[in-house]
Amino acid sequence: MGWLNGADEASGGVIAASTVVDRVPGQRTRRGTVLAVSGLGYTTDDGRGVVRDIGFEVAAGEAYGLAGPTGSGKSTIVRLVTGLLGADTGSITVGGESIDAYDGFQLRHVVSYVPQSAVMVPTATMAETLAFWARFHRIPRAERADRIAEALRRAGLAAHAAVPVDRCTGGELRELCLAMSLLIRPRMLVLDQPTAHIDPDSRVRLLTTLSDLRDQGMSVLYAGSDLLEVRWLCDRVGLLDEGTLLPDGADTLTGSLA
C-alpha cells in the first residue's frame, strides 16, 4: 500500500511524527458504545460495491478514525452512519437503538455531521449565524443565548462572536461549522476531511479543539486521508482500502510511521 508507506510525508510536517507515536491506541478508558456498525455494505445503482462488511464501534469519549486514500469508502461510511444513505446490508446502532428508530431530527441530536461548509449570510456575525441555526435546530428561545455562547467557546471562537462571516478565514469558517453542530449538544461528532483546504495553523487549531472535546467526553468519528493527522487525533484507527477495513489496521499504527 503506497498510500500507507508515504503517509508520513503527506502531512507536510504540520504534525510531527514524534507527536503521533506518543499516543498508543486502546489506552483510553472506554465508557459504553455510542455507535456500533456491523456487516455494513453499500452498492451503487450500477452494482458497484462501494463498502463491504464494515464493522467497528465508537465508545463515549473516544475518537475513532477511518483512514484511507480517495475512493476507499470513507465518505460513504460517513453518509451511512449519519442517515444520509441507507445501507444494503448490515446494521448501524446509535445510542443502543437501530438507526432506523430515529427520524432525521432525532438522529442529528445524537450523531451530528460537521460539514465543511454551510448556509451563511456573509454580513452576519458568527453569533448571528449560530442564532439562525439554533432556530433551525428548534432550540428553545430561552436556551439560545447560552447555547450559542457555549458552542462558540467549545469551538474555540469565544473571542470571535462579533466577527462577520465575510471577514472569517477558511479555518474560522470550518470552526464555525463545528460550532453549529455543538449547538445541539450531540453525543458524537462525525467529520469527513475537515482540514481539507485550510492553512496549517487552522488545521492544528481545529485538531486540538477536537482533541479537547474528546477529552471532555465527546465521541468523534473522523474520516481523513492524512494518516498522521488521523493517528494524532484518534484512539483507534481503521484502515480502509477499496471499501474494506484492513484486519490489521490497529496493529499497523502502534509503532512509528516514520
QUIHU-V863876 format. One record per residue. N is the residue number from 1. RES is the residue in one letter. SS is DSSP state (h for helix, s for strand, l for the rest). Layout:
[[N,RES,SS] [N,RES,SS]]
This chain:
[[1,M,l] [2,G,h] [3,W,h] [4,L,h] [5,N,h] [6,G,l] [7,A,h] [8,D,h] [9,E,h] [10,A,h] [11,S,l] [12,G,l] [13,G,l] [14,V,l] [15,I,l] [16,A,l] [17,A,h] [18,S,h] [19,T,h] [20,V,h] [21,V,l] [22,D,l] [23,R,l] [24,V,l] [25,P,l] [26,G,l] [27,Q,l] [28,R,l] [29,T,l] [30,R,l] [31,R,l] [32,G,l] [33,T,s] [34,V,s] [35,L,s] [36,A,s] [37,V,s] [38,S,s] [39,G,s] [40,L,s] [41,G,s] [42,Y,s] [43,T,s] [44,T,l] [45,D,l] [46,D,l] [47,G,l] [48,R,l] [49,G,s] [50,V,s] [51,V,s] [52,R,s] [53,D,s] [54,I,s] [55,G,s] [56,F,s] [57,E,s] [58,V,s] [59,A,s] [60,A,l] [61,G,l] [62,E,l] [63,A,s] [64,Y,s] [65,G,s] [66,L,s] [67,A,s] [68,G,l] [69,P,l] [70,T,l] [71,G,l] [72,S,l] [73,G,l] [74,K,h] [75,S,h] [76,T,h] [77,I,h] [78,V,h] [79,R,h] [80,L,h] [81,V,h] [82,T,l] [83,G,l] [84,L,l] [85,L,l] [86,G,l] [87,A,l] [88,D,l] [89,T,s] [90,G,s] [91,S,s] [92,I,s] [93,T,s] [94,V,s] [95,G,l] [96,G,l] [97,E,s] [98,S,s] [99,I,h] [100,D,h] [101,A,h] [102,Y,l] [103,D,l] [104,G,h] [105,F,h] [106,Q,h] [107,L,h] [108,R,h] [109,H,l] [110,V,l] [111,V,s] [112,S,s] [113,Y,s] [114,V,s] [115,P,l] [116,Q,l] [117,S,l] [118,A,l] [119,V,l] [120,M,l] [121,V,l] [122,P,l] [123,T,l] [124,A,l] [125,T,s] [126,M,h] [127,A,h] [128,E,h] [129,T,h] [130,L,h] [131,A,h] [132,F,h] [133,W,h] [134,A,h] [135,R,h] [136,F,h] [137,H,l] [138,R,l] [139,I,l] [140,P,l] [141,R,h] [142,A,h] [143,E,h] [144,R,h] [145,A,h] [146,D,h] [147,R,h] [148,I,h] [149,A,h] [150,E,h] [151,A,h] [152,L,h] [153,R,h] [154,R,h] [155,A,l] [156,G,l] [157,L,l] [158,A,h] [159,A,h] [160,H,h] [161,A,l] [162,A,l] [163,V,l] [164,P,s] [165,V,h] [166,D,h] [167,R,h] [168,C,l] [169,T,l] [170,G,h] [171,G,h] [172,E,h] [173,L,h] [174,R,h] [175,E,h] [176,L,h] [177,C,h] [178,L,h] [179,A,h] [180,M,h] [181,S,h] [182,L,h] [183,L,l] [184,I,l] [185,R,l] [186,P,l] [187,R,l] [188,M,s] [189,L,s] [190,V,s] [191,L,s] [192,D,s] [193,Q,l] [194,P,l] [195,T,l] [196,A,l] [197,H,l] [198,I,l] [199,D,l] [200,P,h] [201,D,h] [202,S,h] [203,R,h] [204,V,h] [205,R,h] [206,L,h] [207,L,h] [208,T,h] [209,T,h] [210,L,h] [211,S,h] [212,D,h] [213,L,h] [214,R,h] [215,D,h] [216,Q,l] [217,G,l] [218,M,l] [219,S,s] [220,V,s] [221,L,s] [222,Y,s] [223,A,s] [224,G,s] [225,S,l] [226,D,l] [227,L,h] [228,L,h] [229,E,h] [230,V,h] [231,R,h] [232,W,h] [233,L,h] [234,C,l] [235,D,l] [236,R,s] [237,V,s] [238,G,s] [239,L,s] [240,L,s] [241,D,s] [242,E,l] [243,G,l] [244,T,s] [245,L,s] [246,L,l] [247,P,l] [248,D,l] [249,G,h] [250,A,h] [251,D,h] [252,T,h] [253,L,l] [254,T,l] [255,G,l] [256,S,l] [257,L,l] [258,A,l]]
